Amino acid sequence: MSQSQQIKEITDKLQQGIEDLFESENYKNYLKTMSKFTSYSLNNTLLISMQMPSATTVAGYNTWKQVNRQVVKGAKAIKIIAPCIYKREDVDISNVEDRDILNKDAPETKKVLAGFRVVNVFDYSQTKGEPLPEITHKLDSNIDEYTDFMDALKQFSPVPISFKNVDGSANGYYHLIDKNIVIDEGMSQAMNCKTTIHEISHAILHDEDTGLEKDASLDRKTKEVQAESVAYVVSNYFGIDTSEYSFGYISGWSSGKELKELKASLETIRQTAQMIIDGVEQKLDAIKKSKNICIENSQSKKCGIRLMPTSKSVHSKTLKY
């Protein structure tokens, strides 16, 4: 089977897995709760990312109260811009700076935009209380050749990658301003690999200056669906099954059962996955050749590379390259 056929087979499996998840009772409970949260505009998404790159689920003070969570005292609010919507008869046009935003031909009862205001929102990590329902399950497996694979990912990545403690529930993030990737410390090998690929996908696709999709004006939902789908495809190609996490993550960011974001992005997902697979395979081959040369050169003493033993964990996944 060719590489392109394998990638198509994996993306087909991804789509079917998410469709099955949509029919589950667990997802229905999740959807009921998450329907209380607002979908933010592209500009507000950028504002949130700039102020808290690790933000995952963001809402206002009252919304968190509705789901039985309380904003922690002293938490620094994330500032976003919200529209001021009024019925036409409630608007004092003399106080509106930009009268062009009013629809002069609209019926008197129609709601109109009369300006904008700054509002405070808070991330999940800034609240406490009852946990939100989950449809994702953290991966806990070890991976054979993990060190080599992570080295290959770091070498392929267009931006530096580091491991640090990430506040909140995010597994990692791509910083739009600093142009670097941060992966949360203390996760499993499988989560580290999947998250790293996810963030590399953001860097390749969604960077404001160099991203392949930078001119597409994508919303946050589509960006997250694209990045996690690429992570699923690449991980599975190398023998790491991320379905327990990826299916729930993608369905959570999808706008409905029709999988609009996924279906519209399939070609982008496949092309990006193939780009990463090709690049990582080249880096892995170079790492293997380097080790072989080291072994030949006086049992690797001249290279300073220590060959790591293969993990024998019953949970281990084998990379194929």
N, C-alpha and C positions, 0 to 999 in steps of 0.2 A: 504494500500500500504506500502510495506517495505521501510526502509531507502534507500537501494541500488536501488530500483525501482524509488524512488523519485529523487535520484541523477542522474540516467540515463535519466529520463524524463526532468530534468532541463538542462543537457548537450545537449540533442537533440534539445531543444528549443534554446539554445545558438547557436548551429551550424546553424540552420535554420535562426535565426535572422541576423547573420552575412552574410550569403549567400544573403539574401534579401537586405541588406545594400549595398553589392557590386554592385547591379544593379541600385542603385539610382543615380540621376544626381549629387547630393551633393558629393558623393564619387568620381565620375569621375573628378570633379573639384579639389578635394583634391589630388587625385593621380597625376594629371598633375603637380601640384606644388611640391609635395613631391618627385617626381622622380628626382629632381635636387639634392637631398641630398644623401650622400654616406652611405652605410652600412659598419660599422666598424668591424674589426676583433675582436676576443675574447680578445686578448691582449690589443688592443686599447680601447676596451670597459672598461676593468679593469682600464686602465690608466685614462680614463675620469672619472670613478666613484670615483677613489681615489682622484683626484684633485677637482672634483665638484660633490658630491653625488646627488645633486638636479638637475643635468643636464637632459634635456628632448630631445631637438632637437639641434644637434651639426653640425656645418659646418664651412668651411673656409671663410675668409673675402670676396672673390669674389663671392662665392655662395650666401652669404647673400645679396650682391648687386644685384644679378640676380632676387631675389624675393622682391626687393624694400625695403630692410632693411639695416641699417647701424650699424656697430659695434660702441658701445658707446665709446667715448674717454676715455682712461685710463683703459679700461676693461682688466683684467688679462687673458692672453691667456691660453688655455688648451693645453698642449704639448702631441702630439702623434707621432708615428713612421710611416713614409710613405716610400714605396718602390721607388727606383729609377729605372725606366724602360727605356731602350734604345734599338734601333735597334742594331743588332750585329756589324755592320760596324762602329757604333758611339762609341763603347766601347773601351777604352784603357785598355787592360787586365793587363798591367804592374801596373796600379793604383788601381786595384781591390784587396782588401785584401783577399777575399775568392774566389779563382778562381773556386771552385767547384760549385758555384751557376750558372755558365754559362753552357749552354747545348752545348757541343762541337760538337755534331752531327747535330745541327739544321741548317737550311738554313741560308745564310748570312743575309737575310732580316727579319728573325724572331726576335721579341722583347725578350729581356732577362733582368733578374734582376741583376743589377750591384751593389747593396748595399742599404742602408737605410739612411734616413735623418729625423731630427726632424722638424715637421711642427706645426704651430699654428692654432687652431680651437676655435670657440666661441659658447657658448650656446645661445639659443633664448633669455634668460633673459638678456644677455649682448648686445642686439641689440635693435634698435628702428626703427619704420617705419610702413609699412602696415602690418596688422595682417595676419598670415597664415590662410588658410581655415580650418575650424574645422568640425569634424564629431562626436565630443563628446559633451555632454551637462551635465554640473554640476548638481548633484542631490541636491534638495533643501528641502526635506521633513524632518520632525521630526519623532522620533521613540518612541513608547511606551516602557517603561522599558529600556530606553537608558542607564541610569547610570549603571544598573545591567549588561547589555550586554557588555558595554565597560570594566567594571571591570572584567568580565569573560574573555574577549579577552586578557586583560593585564596579568591576572593570567595564562592563557594558553600559552602565547607567550614564546618562548625559550630565548628571549632577552628583556631587558628593553624597555619600550615605553614611550615617552614623547611628549608633544605638545609644539612646538616652531614656531617662524616665519621662514618659509623656503623661501630663496631667489629664484626668478624666478617663473616659472609656475608649478613646481612640487607640487603635493599634499602631498608628503612625500617621505621618502627613508629609505632603510636599509643600514647602513654603514658597508661596508665589513671589515674595519679595527677595528673600535670601537665596533662592534657587538652590535649595538643598533638601534632602530627604532625611527624616528622622523616624526610626523604628523603635517602638517601645521595648524597654529591657524586660527580660524575665519571661518571655513567651516561649512556646515550644519551637522546635526547629521548623516544623511544617508551617506554623503561623508566621514565623520570621520570613520564610521564603515567599509565601503567598502575599504577605503584606508588602514586601519589597517590590515584587512584580507589580502589584496594584499601584504603588506610588511611582514607580518608573513609568507606568502607563500614563499617569497624570502628567508627568514631566514631558513625555513625548507628545501627548495629544493636546494638553490643555494649558500649557505655559502661554502666558499672555503675549510673549514676544516671538517665541519659536514654535509653539505648538502646532501640530498638523491640523488641528480643528479650531485654531484661534479665531478664524473668521466666520465660524459657523454659528456664533451666538447661542451656544448650548446652555440649557438650564442645568441646575445642580443634579437633578434626577438623571439626566442623560449622561452627564460626566461620570457619575458614580456607577451607573450600569455599564458603561463602556470600560472603565478601569477594572472593575471586579470581573467582568466577563473575560477580558484579556488575561487577568490573573488566573482565572479558572482554566482557560484553554492552555496557557503556557505551562502551568503547574501539572495539569493532567498529561500533557505531552511528555513531560519528564518523569512521569510515574507517581506524581503526588496528587492524590484525590482530595480535592477541597470542597466537595459537594455539600458536606454538612454545614459549612459556613457560607459558601458562595451562593447557593440556591436561596437561602433566606435573605442574605444581604441584597441580592439583585431584586428579588420580589418586593422587598421593603422599599426600595427606591423606585420601583415601577409605578406608573400612575394607574394601572389597572390590569385586569386579566388578559387584555389584548396584547400586552407586552410591547406597547408602542415604541418605547425607547430602545429595547433590545432588537426588535425586528428592523427598525430604521437604521440601526448601527451595525448590523451583522457583517457587512463588507469591511467597515472600518475595524471591527473587532478582529476579523480574520487576518487582514493585512498587517495590523499592528502586532498580533500574536506571532505571525510568521517572521516579522522583522526582529522581534525579541528572541524567538527561538533560534534563528540563524545566527544572530550576534552572540548569544550565550553559548551555543555549540562551538563557535569559533574560539571563544575564550576558554572553554573547557578543554578543547583539543590542545591549545597552547599550554595550558596548565599541566596537562598530562605529559606532553612532550618535554616540558621543563623538568618534571619530576624524573622522567626516564633518563634525561641527560645527567641529572644530579646523581642518580644511582650509578650510572656508568663512571662518573667522575669521583672515584674513591669513596664509594658508599655514601654519596650525597654530602660529604663533609664540606666540600668547597662551596656548595650552594647555600648552606644554612637553612635548608628546608627540612622540616621534620615530617615524615610520612605518618599520617594519622591512621590508626586501626579502624577498620570498618565496624560500624555499630551492629550489634547482634540483637537489638531490642525486638521483641515480638511485634512492636508497633511500627517498625522501621519501614520506610518506603525506599524503593530503589530508583535512582535516577537513570534515565537511559540517554546515553550520548556516545 
